[in-house]
Each structure stands twice: as structure tokens, then as C-alpha cells.
Amino acid sequence: MKIPKIITALSLCCGLAAVGGAATPEGVISNGGSRPNIILVLADDLGWMDTTVNGSQYYETPNMERLSRQGVRFTNAYTANSMCSPTRASIMTGLYPDRLKLTQPGCHLPETPNDGKALPTGPAWSKTGVVQCARKLDLEQYTIAEALKDGGYDTIFLGKWHLGSDSKYWPDHQGFDINLGGRGDPAPPGGYFNTNKNHLLPKAPKGTHYDDLLSDCAIQYMEKRKDDTDPFFMCLWYYGVHSPWQAKKALVEKYRAKKDPRGVQDCPTMGGMIETLDTGLGLVLDALDANGLTDNTIVIFFSDNGGCEYGVADRTSATNNDPLRGGKGTNWEGGVRVPMLVRWPGKIKPGTVSDEMVCSIDFYPTLLSLAGGIAPQRGKVLDGVDLVPLLTGSTSALERDMLYWHLPHLGRVYAHEGANSAVRKGSWKLYRYYYDGPNGTDRYALFNLRDDLGERNDLAERMPEKVAELSAVLDAQLERNGAVIPLKNQNYNPLAVRKPLGLPPARWGKKRLD
């Protein structure tokens, strides 16, 4: 696919001269021009089963397969939250979202002064009161972009930011030299084919697809960098495949003519959206080859949360995360387990598969290590761990045996999914549903993912000792992070009913609309 050239050399290079040749700060292991470029490609709402590398037989993702063959595929990669803004904040800070009091995707809304305040009241259908959440990434946070920039990297952001509605919280105030498109928008403003609605992107011909435009911007940036010895850090954060459900007509027709042999994924529009995303990834990889940048560039592909099963497109669910349970907006595996691919020529053995648990909080320490050993800012707390030994094969296991998730909010997506926290240790995963048990006590659900990937067989009643063990781990983590625990709702009425958003998952109810 040919994307028209729409950015002049002047418009992209005007911001580069002032940032090149930054002094190497104390704490940096300088490798001169050999320090690798880093490209972090982030998809939006792309589920673990939305790619062929993890088993989809309906969508087509040849470039994700290409990246997987050339590097490492993680089978147990997780986001720190099942929704976009919190996960994006975890990437930028290396912190669990509950530390930031940013546990909902409200960063397109005006900021509030009550970040992390638990209220004793809420809607009558909810057993928990409202928890007020931060709506921006605080400028006091020392982001990974700031750390890399201070370490001598040129930095560029392209695409969806969604970490603050006010321009003072946008990428150019969070460590990025260049910001193309990064605002507070939760979705592509104006829809996927109306790029001129975003004033931070170059003007493009009418009907240009947002993700095509972002790919083109990234390609042209790389063309300007092919002879530059200074390393760069690029965040290419696509809008796809977040709603609105829109795709190129030819691609929709292509997938309309397909049938999933598994019989679970059947949304032609989503098929077209995923193919556009995958094609953009391929164009970026091609550009690295064409400009001689491949051997000195690390490419990371990730998604900000699981697939959006509750969305409705083509009179069906937007996607289906089967065999994983749940999706975006839940702590179930379908909401937090995502595709992750990493390529590092000469360092990562091609075709590697890792089953180790990794998370979005790990990018911060890992990128510092990849950049030559940049030291974190003094006093900077990091929840993530350095994955470089895992990437290079010097170790097959991390010194961490648990991950956890905290959703202290009302059931945003499915009416039966109330506020809850979850922890995974080894193959065990425990859920705590606040005030959802007998007489208003907490309810627990326990699953062994090794034997029950779909989380169907609740073992909580049969294994109270394991519940107690994992509950103690969860308690310690919540306390350590200062997590906001929801309060019991004084307005709760057991007769009140809330209708879920969109469609329920296929296996919990009727899928196709009649």
C-alpha cells in the first residue's frame, strides 16, 4: 500500500537541530553512536486473540508474525489495567496505576481536585460507592521519555496520548521533542477518515486514515534519521483498533467473505481495522530496512488492554477473546492479557517464545537498560523489572512471581462486574469482589490458569488456604501502593438493575443482534 508523502522535510526537521548532541548525564553508560534506537508501537484495544501469532484464524496479521519470527513472542504479557489511560500511564512511569490514582480512562475529561477519593455513595445498582480518579498524568512524574531525553535520546510521539485533556499534560510537556497528534482524545477525533480534526497532525488529503498518516509520519522521521548518530526513542501509538468501528470498504468486504474455522470471530469491520494496523507495522519495519536502521533499532509491539467484546459492529460483537474470559474493562484474562513482540537484531534469538509473566510496568526499567544503562532519577520508584536478561536469554525467569490489578470502580462494562482486585502468582489467579459476598462481605474467585485458561472452574470454596495465601499477597500490594479501596455504597438497592454497555460476551448471552 502506497501512502502519500504529505510532510515536508522542513516541518519534521525543524525541531531536531535543537535536541541533537545532548550531553551525557551522570549515571549514563555511554555507547556513543552504538546506542540503539527504540520504537514502541502501541495498539489500542487489540486483544491477545486478535492476532495470528496467538491463534486467530479470522484476522490476518502477517507483519506481527514477521516480527514474532525475528524476535521474541511473550505468551503471558499483561497490561497494568484493562483500560487505556491507566496502562499508558504505567508505561510512561513504570508504576502501577493505583499508585498514580489513575485507574479509569477519564483523561479526556477536565481534571478534578479529588484524585483517589472514595465516596460512601453511588448509583443504587452498585454495591460500592464511587471512587474519584485522576484524569491526567501529573507533570511531577519523571516519564520514560524524560529519562531517555536526559540520557541523550531524541524523542518523538505519534498518535493517541489520552493522558490529560489540558495541553499542559501533552507529550511535548512530558519529555517528547516532537508531538504529532498526541492530545487528550480517547479515540480518533472526527473518526478514522477525518485526520484534519487533529490540529497536531499534518494536513492530509480528505479520507486519509489516521493510522496510515501516523505510519507515514514515522517513516518520514526515520528517513531523516538514517545518517544521524544520535539515538532516538519513538512512541508510535496507533488509534486502531479502538472505536468508532470504521474500516476501509475493500477490507470490510474481504473479511465479510471469510469465515472463522473456530466459529468465534466474525466482525468484518474489526478484520479491516486490524489489517490496517498490521500493514502500518509492516511499513515501519520496511522503512527501517530501507534506511539501514534495522540492526540498531529495537522494536516493541504491545497493546494497551484486551479486546473490546462489548462493542457492537456489523451487528455482532466487535471481537471475541475466546478462549480467554472477559475483555476490556475487566480484570479477567481477556481484559489484561495482550500480544507482545520484541525484536532486537543480534541480541534476541529469532523465533523465541517466552512464557514468563511480563507487564506494561516493565517497559520503563527495560528501556533504561536498553539505552545503555541510564540510571533512574534519584528517588524514582519503579514497580517494573528489567526484561533485558530475559530478552537476551541470559535468564529464563524473572525475580518476580506475581502481578496484580486494581479496579476500584463500578462495573463499567458488564453489569455483574463490580469493583474488584486480582492477583496472579504462578499459575494461580485470585479475584476479590468488594462487598459482593454474603452479608456484604468480599467475594473471592480462584482459578488455575495452567489447567483453566478460560477461568471457568472457580476453586475458591474448595481451596480456602490458597485463597487466604493469595489474599494476603494482594493485601500487602494494595497497602504498599496506597491503593484506594472502595467504600460500601449506602445507596445500594438489590432490586436496582443496570443494563450493560453494548453486547455481553458471546458465551454469556446471545451474540448476534436479530
Buried (B, 14 or more C-beta within 10 A) or exposed (E): EEBEEBBEEEEBBEBBEEBEEBEBEEBBEEBEEEBBBBBBBBBBBBBBBBBBBBEBBBBBBEBBBBBBBBBBBBBBBBBBBBBBBBBBBBBBBBBBBBBBBBBBBBBBBEBEEEBBEBBEBBBBBBBBBBBBBBBBBBEEBBBBBBBBBBBBBBBBBBBBBBBBBEEEBBBBBBBBBBBBBBBBBBBBBBBBBBBBEBEBBBEBEEEBBBBBBBBBBBBBBBBBBEEBEBBBBBBBBBBBBBBBBBBBEEBBEBBBEBEBEBEBBBBBBBBBBBBBBBBBBBBBBEBBEEBEBBEBBBBBBBBBBBBBBBBBBBEBBBBBBBBBBBBBBBBBBBBBBBBBBBBBBEBBEEEBEBEBBBBBBBBBBBBBBBBBBBBBEEEBEBBBBBBBBBBBEEEEEBEBEBBBBBBBBBBBBBBEBBBBBBBBBEEBBBBBBBBBEEEEEBBBBBBBBEEBBBBEEBBBEEBEEBBEBBBEBBEEBBEEBEBBBBBBBEEBEEEEEBEBBBBBBBBBEEBEEE
